[in-house]
Amino acid sequence: MKNHGLDPAPALGRLRSITVVNTTEWAGQYVTSERVIYISRYQVQRGPASARATVYHELGHMAFKLEHGDCGIMDINSETEEYYSANWGGLLNEYINKCYERRWESL
């Protein structure tokens, strides 16, 4: 992210933990009052691309105040492991551009 003029360090410094939990009700969740990102064990079991996309999604909420629909990674519904694997480069580029637009939110 620093290569793109982004410094998420201030926001990440406020994050207490990323915790995997047993739920199928949602893929991930950032709880502001706890400063914790929760990731569904199901997302982790789907594969590394799904887990990575979920973590990036929640970090987008937390660090840059991104909203659902701002870019592909921020879609409200999770995609398949295969989709994330095949499209990660484009999804990440779109995500970083959106984070850059909201870069002041991470301070």
Stockholm file with secondary structure:
# STOCKHOLM 1.0

chainA/1-107         MKNHGLDPAPALGRLRSITVVNTTEWAGQYVTSERVIYISRYQVQRGPASARATVYHELGHMAFKLEHGDCGIMDINSETEEYYSANWGGLLNEYINKCYERRWESL
#=GR chainA/1-107 SS CGGGTCCCHHHHHHCCEEEEECCSSCSEEEETTTTEEEEEHHHHHHCHHHHHHHHHHHHHHHHHCCCTTSSGGGCSSCCCHHHHHHHHHHHHHHHHHHHHHTGGGGC
#=GC SS_cons         CGGGTCCCHHHHHHCCEEEEECCSSCSEEEETTTTEEEEEHHHHHHCHHHHHHHHHHHHHHHHHCCCTTSSGGGCSSCCCHHHHHHHHHHHHHHHHHHHHHTGGGGC
//
